[in-house]
Amino acid sequence: MVDLSVNLAGISFKNPVMVASGTFGSGREYSEFVDLGKLGAIVTKTITLKEKQGNPPPRICETVSGILNAIGLQNKGVDYFLENDLPFLRKFDVPIIVSVGGENLEEYRTVSEKLSKAKIEAIELNISCPNVKKGGMVFGTDARLAQEVVKAVKSAISVPLIVKLTPNVTDITEIACSVEEAGADAISLINTLSGMAIDINTLKPKLASVTGGLSGPAIKPVAVRVVWQVFKAVKIPVIGMGGIMNYSDAIEFFLAGASAIAVGTANFVYPTATLDIISRIEAYLKEKGFKSVKDIIGLASGN
């Protein structure tokens, strides 16, 4: 038997395959197609203090090899999540990681504190969303601000803190090292790349907000490179994501240094992508003679 279990920041996962925030809601819709209990973890859509309507439509469009989105963190707020979505998720034997967003440091702290008291498994701090006017990527592109928000949240919670970083910076390792120093227990990357598409018939941008976040196969080579860089720069675990469509993509991330991976856009293409990836990872490891997924983490890093 191949051991697919991993331990990140003290949390035990039956396998290293998660769903990426923003692509799986809170699991309710996907539960009709996917046995949620077979996932490594569920990472929810980003939750904010108050309800957010998000950006005006059109706010999503396809590209040749990915999706541009500018949803704008639409959600019903943390209190609604605690009263309605969390009880549903608790029905399944799977770690619950809640993505947290905020317009300022105090909002990040308040939402995280509420969730920590509800005893979820971990918080993923979203300081990397390119589709909001306040908060989001503002914190993730400045090492000092990133440190401030991580310290503030870390001091208010009793569960592990994962920090999600943006690739839209000059030196990702500087930001990664700064959040590690501030107390992050793990780092997830990458969030979407900032992009734009124009309709040549209307002569206007395809998104109402003009720019959006690019996800899907187009960004995978960038994501693998970033995981490789950050793995070599920090001592805390790295969760890799960005364009993972199949088991082969996932294996690349493990070899680059990821201790776990998250599947995003692939969920829209075929809802059972995660389950297929889990089974194919196991088959790959058995074929190659590895006894555990941990045996291949960072093998291509050069460390």
VOPAGU-2260 file (C-alpha; in pm, 1 decimal, decimal comma):
REM VOPAGU-2260
SITE   aa  ch    i         X         Y         Z
SITE  MET   A    0       0,0       0,0       0,0
SITE  VAL   A    1     113,5     354,2     -79,3
SITE  ASP   A    2      88,2     606,1     203,6
SITE  LEU   A    3     -83,5     923,1      76,7
SITE  SER   A    4    -119,2    1085,7     419,5
SITE  VAL   A    5      57,1    1412,6     498,5
SITE  ASN   A    6      81,8    1634,2     804,2
SITE  LEU   A    7      83,5    2010,8     762,0
SITE  ALA   A    8     121,1    2239,9    1061,2
SITE  GLY   A    9      -0,1    1963,4    1289,7
SITE  ILE   A   10    -307,2    1878,9    1079,2
SITE  SER   A   11    -338,9    1522,8     951,6
SITE  PHE   A   12    -467,4    1481,8     596,4
SITE  LYS   A   13    -563,2    1140,5     455,5
SITE  ASN   A   14    -419,7    1252,8     122,6
SITE  PRO   A   15    -251,7    1568,2     -13,0
SITE  VAL   A   16    -526,7    1676,7    -254,7
SITE  MET   A   17    -739,7    1976,9    -157,5
SITE  VAL   A   18    -979,8    2199,0    -347,0
SITE  ALA   A   19    -869,0    2555,3    -412,0
SITE  SER   A   20   -1055,4    2845,6    -255,3
SITE  GLY   A   21   -1306,2    3014,5    -481,9
SITE  THR   A   22   -1370,9    2708,8    -698,0
SITE  PHE   A   23   -1570,3    2484,5    -466,0
SITE  GLY   A   24   -1797,6    2720,4    -272,7
SITE  SER   A   25   -1854,5    2551,9      61,4
SITE  GLY   A   26   -1891,5    2209,8     -96,3
SITE  ARG   A   27   -2269,1    2191,1     -96,3
SITE  GLU   A   28   -2318,9    2188,3    -474,4
SITE  TYR   A   29   -2024,0    1958,0    -541,6
SITE  SER   A   30   -2137,4    1709,3    -277,3
SITE  GLU   A   31   -2387,0    1576,3    -533,0
SITE  PHE   A   32   -2095,6    1463,5    -751,7
SITE  VAL   A   33   -1801,3    1417,9    -513,9
SITE  ASP   A   34   -1767,7    1221,4    -190,6
SITE  LEU   A   35   -1630,5    1510,9      13,9
SITE  GLY   A   36   -1496,8    1272,4     275,6
SITE  LYS   A   37   -1242,5    1138,3      26,2
SITE  LEU   A   38   -1072,4    1476,8     -19,0
SITE  GLY   A   39    -756,6    1574,5     163,5
SITE  ALA   A   40    -925,1    1897,8     273,8
SITE  ILE   A   41   -1190,5    2145,8     170,7
SITE  VAL   A   42   -1078,0    2505,9     134,8
SITE  THR   A   43   -1385,0    2726,8     126,0
SITE  LYS   A   44   -1458,4    3030,8     -83,3
SITE  THR   A   45   -1315,7    3342,6      81,5
SITE  ILE   A   46   -1527,5    3465,5     372,7
SITE  THR   A   47   -1540,8    3831,8     478,8
SITE  LEU   A   48   -1684,2    4009,2     782,0
SITE  LYS   A   49   -1998,3    4137,6     609,5
SITE  GLU   A   50   -2184,3    4020,0     302,1
SITE  LYS   A   51   -2023,0    4121,5     -27,0
SITE  GLN   A   52   -2206,3    4141,8    -360,0
SITE  GLY   A   53   -1887,4    4117,1    -561,5
SITE  ASN   A   54   -1813,4    4291,0    -888,2
SITE  PRO   A   55   -2076,5    4370,8   -1154,2
SITE  PRO   A   56   -2109,2    4130,2   -1450,8
SITE  PRO   A   57   -1969,8    4024,4   -1681,8
SITE  ARG   A   58   -1710,9    3895,4   -1438,7
SITE  ILE   A   59   -1587,3    3569,9   -1589,6
SITE  CYS   A   60   -1468,4    3472,8   -1936,7
SITE  GLU   A   61   -1282,8    3185,9   -2096,9
SITE  THR   A   62    -941,1    3221,8   -2255,6
SITE  VAL   A   63    -757,1    2979,6   -2483,4
SITE  SER   A   64    -610,1    2786,3   -2190,7
SITE  GLY   A   65    -776,3    2915,3   -1877,5
SITE  ILE   A   66   -1035,0    3139,1   -1718,6
SITE  LEU   A   67   -1032,6    3508,9   -1632,9
SITE  ASN   A   68   -1245,6    3591,8   -1332,4
SITE  ALA   A   69   -1328,3    3908,0   -1142,2
SITE  ILE   A   70   -1590,6    3777,4    -901,1
SITE  GLY   A   71   -1478,4    4013,9    -626,6
SITE  LEU   A   72   -1509,5    3779,5    -326,2
SITE  GLN   A   73   -1888,8    3759,6    -331,8
SITE  ASN   A   74   -2007,5    3586,7     -12,8
SITE  LYS   A   75   -2271,7    3617,6     259,9
SITE  GLY   A   76   -2035,9    3702,2     544,8
SITE  VAL   A   77   -1883,6    3511,8     833,6
SITE  ASP   A   78   -2196,8    3488,5    1050,1
SITE  TYR   A   79   -2395,6    3327,6     766,8
SITE  PHE   A   80   -2109,7    3084,7     706,2
SITE  LEU   A   81   -2097,3    2982,3    1071,6
SITE  GLU   A   82   -2473,6    2933,3    1093,0
SITE  ASN   A   83   -2536,8    2761,9     758,2
SITE  ASP   A   84   -2229,2    2634,0     573,5
SITE  LEU   A   85   -2009,1    2510,9     856,7
SITE  PRO   A   86   -2274,5    2273,0    1000,8
SITE  PHE   A   87   -2309,7    2118,6     653,4
SITE  LEU   A   88   -1934,1    2070,5     616,2
SITE  ARG   A   89   -1910,7    1911,2     959,8
SITE  LYS   A   90   -2109,5    1614,1     827,5
SITE  PHE   A   91   -1803,7    1494,3     637,1
SITE  ASP   A   92   -1482,0    1341,6     764,2
SITE  VAL   A   93   -1258,4    1604,1     608,0
SITE  PRO   A   94   -1045,7    1892,3     742,2
SITE  ILE   A   95   -1212,2    2231,3     692,7
SITE  ILE   A   96    -988,5    2521,4     596,6
SITE  VAL   A   97   -1161,9    2856,7     565,9
SITE  SER   A   98   -1025,5    3127,3     337,6
SITE  VAL   A   99   -1045,2    3471,2     499,2
SITE  GLY   A  100   -1050,1    3811,7     331,6
SITE  GLY   A  101   -1078,4    4165,8     460,0
SITE  GLU   A  102   -1064,5    4531,9     361,6
SITE  ASN   A  103    -830,0    4615,6     646,6
SITE  LEU   A  104    -622,3    4454,8     917,2
SITE  GLU   A  105    -898,1    4465,7    1178,0
SITE  GLU   A  106   -1144,1    4283,9     952,0
SITE  TYR   A  107    -894,6    4007,3     884,4
SITE  ARG   A  108    -840,4    3970,4    1256,5
SITE  THR   A  109   -1210,2    3975,1    1351,5
SITE  VAL   A  110   -1318,7    3718,8    1092,6
SITE  SER   A  111   -1026,9    3489,4    1175,5
SITE  GLU   A  112   -1099,3    3507,4    1546,8
SITE  LYS   A  113   -1464,8    3412,2    1494,7
SITE  LEU   A  114   -1367,2    3114,6    1281,8
SITE  SER   A  115   -1096,1    3001,7    1521,5
SITE  LYS   A  116   -1349,4    2986,2    1804,6
SITE  ALA   A  117   -1563,9    2761,2    1583,7
SITE  LYS   A  118   -1273,4    2514,0    1584,6
SITE  ILE   A  119   -1216,3    2470,8    1214,1
SITE  GLU   A  120    -889,8    2297,7    1120,9
SITE  ALA   A  121    -708,0    2600,9     976,2
SITE  ILE   A  122    -742,5    2946,7     827,4
SITE  GLU   A  123    -609,3    3038,5     484,4
SITE  LEU   A  124    -537,2    3409,5     481,9
SITE  ASN   A  125    -620,0    3549,9     138,1
SITE  ILE   A  126    -386,4    3845,7      95,1
SITE  SER   A  127    -357,6    3787,0    -277,3
SITE  CYS   A  128    -692,5    3847,3    -450,0
SITE  PRO   A  129    -645,8    4081,1    -749,6
SITE  ASN   A  130   -1018,0    4151,1    -790,3
SITE  VAL   A  131   -1104,0    4376,4    -495,4
SITE  LYS   A  132   -1041,0    4748,3    -452,4
SITE  LYS   A  133    -961,5    4729,9     -79,9
SITE  GLY   A  134    -750,6    4478,5     108,5
SITE  GLY   A  135    -660,6    4162,4     -80,2
SITE  MET   A  136    -347,7    4198,7    -289,3
SITE  VAL   A  137    -257,6    4528,8    -121,6
SITE  PHE   A  138    -128,4    4325,7     173,2
SITE  GLY   A  139      24,1    4050,9     -38,3
SITE  THR   A  140     250,9    4272,4    -247,8
SITE  ASP   A  141     421,8    4452,5      42,2
SITE  ALA   A  142     642,6    4250,6     278,1
SITE  ARG   A  143     585,9    4487,1     570,9
SITE  LEU   A  144     207,3    4492,7     534,3
SITE  ALA   A  145     202,5    4115,5     487,6
SITE  GLN   A  146     390,3    4076,9     814,2
SITE  GLU   A  147     153,0    4310,4     995,2
SITE  VAL   A  148    -163,6    4127,9     892,6
SITE  VAL   A  149     -14,5    3784,1     963,3
SITE  LYS   A  150     100,0    3891,9    1310,9
SITE  ALA   A  151    -238,4    4044,9    1388,4
SITE  VAL   A  152    -431,3    3735,2    1282,3
SITE  LYS   A  153    -187,3    3488,7    1437,4
SITE  SER   A  154    -220,7    3655,4    1777,0
SITE  ALA   A  155    -600,8    3622,7    1763,7
SITE  ILE   A  156    -639,8    3255,9    1667,1
SITE  SER   A  157    -561,4    2913,9    1808,4
SITE  VAL   A  158    -561,8    2718,7    1481,6
SITE  PRO   A  159    -287,8    2690,7    1217,0
SITE  LEU   A  160    -251,7    2984,4     977,5
SITE  ILE   A  161    -189,4    2930,7     606,9
SITE  VAL   A  162    -106,9    3239,9     401,9
SITE  LYS   A  163    -201,7    3251,7      33,0
SITE  LEU   A  164      37,1    3457,7    -176,6
SITE  THR   A  165      11,8    3633,1    -510,0
SITE  PRO   A  166     256,8    3580,3    -797,3
SITE  ASN   A  167     203,5    3942,4    -904,8
SITE  VAL   A  168     518,8    4065,2    -728,4
SITE  THR   A  169     882,3    4120,9    -815,6
SITE  ASP   A  170    1027,0    3874,9    -561,7
SITE  ILE   A  171     787,2    3616,1    -417,0
SITE  THR   A  172    1053,7    3478,7    -181,3
SITE  GLU   A  173    1074,6    3812,8      -0,7
SITE  ILE   A  174     703,0    3801,1      78,5
SITE  ALA   A  175     718,9    3431,5     169,4
SITE  CYS   A  176    1004,8    3482,9     412,4
SITE  SER   A  177     828,6    3780,9     568,8
SITE  VAL   A  178     508,8    3586,8     645,8
SITE  GLU   A  179     710,6    3292,2     774,6
SITE  GLU   A  180     892,2    3525,8    1012,4
SITE  ALA   A  181     556,2    3671,8    1121,5
SITE  GLY   A  182     429,0    3329,5    1227,3
SITE  ALA   A  183     263,9    3165,8     925,3
SITE  ASP   A  184     240,9    2788,0     963,4
SITE  ALA   A  185     224,1    2718,3     588,9
SITE  ILE   A  186     212,4    2901,3     257,1
SITE  SER   A  187     -25,2    2834,5     -32,2
SITE  LEU   A  188      56,1    2954,7    -380,6
SITE  ILE   A  189     -17,0    3072,4    -631,3
SITE  ASN   A  190    -328,2    3281,5    -653,5
SITE  THR   A  191    -430,9    3398,2    -999,9
SITE  LEU   A  192    -217,2    3602,7   -1236,0
SITE  SER   A  193    -354,0    3944,1   -1328,5
SITE  GLY   A  194    -482,1    3942,6   -1686,4
SITE  MET   A  195    -713,6    4105,9   -1938,8
SITE  ALA   A  196    -919,4    4012,4   -2246,0
SITE  ILE   A  197   -1079,2    4239,5   -2508,0
SITE  ASP   A  198   -1379,1    4168,3   -2730,6
SITE  ILE   A  199   -1273,8    4270,3   -3082,2
SITE  ASN   A  200   -1638,3    4310,3   -3190,5
SITE  THR   A  201   -1756,4    4540,8   -2911,5
SITE  LEU   A  202   -1408,3    4694,1   -2885,3
SITE  LYS   A  203   -1438,5    4673,1   -2506,0
SITE  PRO   A  204   -1282,7    4463,1   -2228,8
SITE  LYS   A  205   -1467,1    4134,3   -2172,9
SITE  LEU   A  206   -1481,8    4193,6   -1796,4
SITE  ALA   A  207   -1672,2    4483,5   -1643,3
SITE  SER   A  208   -1380,9    4542,0   -1408,6
SITE  VAL   A  209   -1144,9    4539,2   -1712,2
SITE  THR   A  210    -883,8    4313,7   -1550,0
SITE  GLY   A  211    -924,0    3983,3   -1367,0
SITE  GLY   A  212    -739,8    3683,0   -1232,4
SITE  LEU   A  213    -616,0    3421,6   -1478,1
SITE  SER   A  214    -635,9    3057,8   -1370,0
SITE  GLY   A  215    -611,5    2723,4   -1544,7
SITE  PRO   A  216    -342,9    2542,1   -1748,0
SITE  ALA   A  217    -190,1    2865,2   -1876,9
SITE  ILE   A  218     -45,6    2952,3   -1536,8
SITE  LYS   A  219      90,4    2611,4   -1434,2
SITE  PRO   A  220     453,9    2664,8   -1542,8
SITE  VAL   A  221     459,6    2990,9   -1346,2
SITE  ALA   A  222     305,6    2822,1   -1043,0
SITE  VAL   A  223     553,4    2533,4   -1046,6
SITE  ARG   A  224     841,7    2780,0   -1067,2
SITE  VAL   A  225     707,4    2982,3    -774,8
SITE  VAL   A  226     658,2    2671,5    -558,6
SITE  TRP   A  227    1015,4    2566,2    -638,2
SITE  GLN   A  228    1150,3    2909,0    -541,0
SITE  VAL   A  229     955,6    2936,4    -217,8
SITE  PHE   A  230    1025,8    2576,4    -111,0
SITE  LYS   A  231    1397,1    2656,5    -124,2
SITE  ALA   A  232    1351,3    2983,6      67,0
SITE  VAL   A  233    1135,5    2882,1     366,2
SITE  LYS   A  234    1118,0    2603,4     623,7
SITE  ILE   A  235     737,6    2587,2     657,1
SITE  PRO   A  236     526,4    2364,8     426,4
SITE  VAL   A  237     413,5    2485,3      85,2
SITE  ILE   A  238      73,9    2404,1     -69,7
SITE  GLY   A  239      92,3    2425,3    -449,0
SITE  MET   A  240    -182,9    2522,6    -692,2
SITE  GLY   A  241    -231,3    2682,2   -1030,6
SITE  GLY   A  242    -342,3    2496,5   -1341,4
SITE  ILE   A  243    -351,5    2144,9   -1195,0
SITE  MET   A  244    -576,7    1951,3   -1432,2
SITE  ASN   A  245    -456,3    1593,5   -1378,6
SITE  TYR   A  246    -228,1    1374,0   -1167,7
SITE  SER   A  247      76,2    1453,5   -1382,2
SITE  ASP   A  248      39,7    1823,2   -1305,2
SITE  ALA   A  249       8,0    1741,3    -935,6
SITE  ILE   A  250     325,9    1530,1    -938,9
SITE  GLU   A  251     519,5    1824,8   -1083,2
SITE  PHE   A  252     419,7    2035,5    -783,8
SITE  PHE   A  253     529,6    1767,5    -536,3
SITE  LEU   A  254     863,8    1733,9    -710,7
SITE  ALA   A  255     906,6    2113,1    -697,6
SITE  GLY   A  256     852,8    2110,9    -320,5
SITE  ALA   A  257     480,4    2119,9    -245,6
SITE  SER   A  258     368,7    1910,7      52,1
SITE  ALA   A  259       8,7    1922,5     -72,2
SITE  ILE   A  260    -176,9    2056,2    -374,2
SITE  ALA   A  261    -509,7    2225,5    -442,2
SITE  VAL   A  262    -725,0    2175,8    -751,5
SITE  GLY   A  263    -919,5    2476,1    -878,4
SITE  THR   A  264   -1027,1    2539,4   -1236,9
SITE  ALA   A  265   -1033,7    2165,8   -1313,1
SITE  ASN   A  266   -1339,4    2138,0   -1085,6
SITE  PHE   A  267   -1534,2    2343,9   -1341,0
SITE  VAL   A  268   -1429,3    2118,6   -1627,9
SITE  TYR   A  269   -1513,5    1790,0   -1457,1
SITE  PRO   A  270   -1637,5    1794,1   -1096,0
SITE  THR   A  271   -1473,1    1463,4   -1002,3
SITE  ALA   A  272   -1124,4    1580,7   -1101,9
SITE  THR   A  273    -996,2    1566,4    -743,8
SITE  LEU   A  274   -1094,6    1202,7    -691,1
SITE  ASP   A  275    -933,6    1099,3   -1018,1
SITE  ILE   A  276    -614,2    1284,8    -927,0
SITE  ILE   A  277    -598,4    1113,9    -587,1
SITE  SER   A  278    -628,2     765,8    -735,5
SITE  ARG   A  279    -381,3     837,1   -1015,5
SITE  ILE   A  280    -122,1     978,0    -773,5
SITE  GLU   A  281    -141,0     654,0    -579,2
SITE  ALA   A  282     -98,4     450,6    -897,1
SITE  TYR   A  283     198,8     661,9   -1008,2
SITE  LEU   A  284     378,4     621,5    -675,0
SITE  LYS   A  285     322,1     244,3    -678,0
SITE  GLU   A  286     449,4     219,5   -1034,8
SITE  LYS   A  287     764,4     415,7    -950,5
SITE  GLY   A  288     831,8     216,2    -633,6
SITE  PHE   A  289     767,5     493,5    -380,9
SITE  LYS   A  290     606,0     395,2     -51,5
SITE  SER   A  291     480,6     742,6      38,6
SITE  VAL   A  292     394,2    1069,3    -132,5
SITE  LYS   A  293     635,6    1231,5     111,5
SITE  ASP   A  294     921,4    1051,2     -65,7
SITE  ILE   A  295     891,3    1271,2    -375,0
SITE  ILE   A  296     843,8    1614,0    -213,0
SITE  GLY   A  297    1118,0    1844,9    -338,3
SITE  LEU   A  298    1304,9    1579,0    -537,3
SITE  ALA   A  299    1349,3    1820,8    -829,1
SITE  SER   A  300    1435,3    2120,2    -610,0
SITE  GLY   A  301    1809,5    2071,5    -618,7
SITE  ASN   A  302    1834,1    2098,0    -238,3
